[in-house]
Amino acid sequence: MALSPAQAREAGPERARLDAEFLEAATLRFLRRRSRTRPDLRLIEWQGLRAVAKDWANTWPLVRPHARRCLDREWRALEALSDLPGIPRPIARFPHAILVSFVEGAPLHHARPRREQRRVFFDALAACVDRIHARGVVHLDLRQRRNILCGPDGQPQVLDFEAALVCDPARAIGRIALRWGRRVDRLAILKHKLRYAAMLLTPRERRLGRAARVVRWAWPSAVLHRARVALRRLRRGARS
């Protein structure tokens, strides 16, 4: 059933149809329904175990090239990290979907660690991200709280590697990308630490946090988002 990325690209319509039928039949429930630019997340039954399928098959046609790139990036990253704790294990690759092991836990914004556990949690999260970086992988989307779970044992779990890069430290461009990606991931952890465990920050982390807030506030996409929100409020006020 499993396909490599190269085999998945070469698979014909018949194989894609069979894979779609398998995913439909094995689905227990949807963890998230698709949108035009986001895949279905399905909780499925796989050989007696629970697994998660990220299924781009029914996404908007214009997004499908982006979907293939996301699948390729995530599969490569998960293969490089397959034996690390706190990371989903890659199971199978289909033409329009990947199947990974189910990771127990709740997103950080729904199940934040208790106050007395926060130091242990954030130390474990930093150690987990350091292990990811040691494999030459950078996540690049840890700023999203839904990508970090708090497990039943209070340990962090890291999900959703579709934006990740697998860097080759033997090449100059790989070393540059790895150095840049490490900073992006560590600033993301600092953002969450500022929100949930500010009392644990060192003086250096506080300075970095203030600088990151200024940069994030002035970033073009953030300015555009605030302008859109303000415009919607003005329109609602004009209609009322």
N, C-alpha and C positions, 0 to 999 in steps of 0.2 A: 504493500500500500504506500510506503514512503517513497518520495521522489526527491532527487537532488534538484537544486535550482536549474541546472542545465537541462535535466530531463523534463522538468516542469515546463520550461519554455518550449520544448519540442513536442510536448504532449498534444495530441489532436483533440478535436471537439468531443469525440466519443469518450475519451478518458476524462475530460473535464466534466461531462455529464454524469459519468459514473461516480466521480468524486463528490459532485454536488448531491447526488442521491444518497451516498453514504453519510454525508454530513447531516442532511435532513433527517435521515432515519435514526442517527445516533444522538441527535440533540435532545437534551433533557430540559433545558430552558435557555432563554437568552439573557446574558449578563448585560448586554447593551444592544439596542437595535441600530441598524445602519442609518447613515444619513448620506447625502450626496458625496461627501468627502471623507466619511469614516466607515470602517468595516463593521459587520456584525461581529459580536463576541458571543460565542456559543459555549455553554457548558455541555459536554458530551460524554458519553460512555465509551471508553476505549479499553478493550480487553479486560473488562471487569473493574477498571479504574476510572476516576473522573479526570478529564482533561479539558483544555480550553482551545477552541478553534477560532482563529482570527480570519474571517471570511470576507474577502473583497469581491466576491463573484458578482454581486448585484449592485455594485456601486455605479455612480454616474460614469458614462463612457469616457468623457474627457479626463476623468481622474485615473483611468486604468493604467496609463504609463507610470504615473506617480505611485500607484498601488504596487506595481511590479518592483519598482525601486525600493519601496518600503519593505516588501517581503524579502527581497534579496539582502538588504542591510540587516534586518532583524534575524534572519536565518544564520547569516555569517557570524553575527555577534553571539547568538545563543550557542552555536557550535563551538566557538572559542571559549565559552564560559560554562560548558555543559556539566562540569563536575563541581562547580562552586556552590556552596550553600547559600540559600536566600535568593537564588536565580531560577526561573522556570527552565525545565529541561526540554530541549527540542525533541519531538517525537516523530513527526511526519511532515513532509512538504508536498502540497498539491499545487496544481497550476494557479489557483486563485486564493489559496489559503495556506496557513501553517497551523500545526497542532503542537501544543506545548503542555507540559504537566500543569495540573491545577495547583496553585499556591494558596494556602489558607491564610486569611487575614482580612483586615478592613483598611480602606484608604486612610492616610494620615489625618485628614480633616474630619473623618468620622470616628476614628478610634485613636485619638492621641494618647500617648503613654501617660500614665499617672505621674504626678509631679516627682515622686521619689524615684521613679524609673527613668526619668528623661536623660540623665547623664549617661546611664548604661545604654539607652537606646541610641543616642546620637553618637556615642563612641563606637557602637557596633555598626551604625550606618556608615560612618567615616571609614572604618576598617573594611566593610564590604565594598565600598566604592574604590578604595585603594587596591583591593584584590582584582577588581574589574580592570583598573588601569594597568596593573602589573601584567595582564594578558594582552595589552595593546589595544584595549577597547575603551572608548569614551561614550557615555550615554547621551549627553547633550539635551535631555528633556527632563531632568530631575526637578526642575522648578515646578512642574505639575505635581500637586500633592497626590493625585490619584495614582501616580506611578510608584509611590512608596507605600507599602502596606505595613501595618503593625500586626504581627502574627499572634496566634493564641498564647505563645510563650513570651510575648513582649519583644521578640526580635524583629528587626526590619527585613522586609522582602522588597526587592527591586524588580519592577515590571517594565514592559513596553519599550523594546529596544529598536523601534522602527526608525528612529532618528539617529541611531548609533553609528559610529565609525569604527572600523577595525583598522588600526594603523600599523604600518611596518616600521619598527624602530631602526631597521638597517638602512632605510632611505631618509634623506634629509627632509623631504616633504612629510614623511610619516612622523619623524621626530617633532616637527613643527606642529602638525595637527594634534599629536598626543599632548604636547605641552599646553597648547591652547585649550584643548578639550578638558584637560585636568582642571584648569582654572574655571571653566564654565561649570563643571560638575561641583567643584568645591564651593563656588559662590552660591549655587543652588542649595547645597546643604546649609550654608550659612544663613540663607534666607529663611529656611524652615526653623533653624535654631533661634533666629531673632524672633520669630513668631511664637514659638512654643517653649523656649528655654533660654530666654534672654539673660537670666541670672547666671548661666553657665559660661557666658562669653568672656574671653580674655580681652584685655585692652586692645590688642592688635585686631581681633575679630570685630570689636565694636567700631574701630576706625574703618575697616574694610566694609562693614555693613552700612555705615553712613555713606561712604563713597558709592556703594552699589545702589543704594536708594536714590541718590542724586542722578546717577547715570540712567537708571531704570525710569525715573520720572521724566527725564528729558529725551528718552529714546523715541525716534520718530513714530514707531508703531504705537507706543504708549500715548503719545500726544494725539495721534489720529483717533485712537480708541476713546480718549476723553472727549474729543470734539464730537464724535458720533453720539456718545451718551448725552452730552449737553444738547445736541440738536434734537434728539428724540424727546428729551424732557420739554424743550421749547414747543415742539409740535403737539405733545400731549396737553401742555398748558393752553395752547391756542385753541384746541378743540373743546376743552372743558369750559 
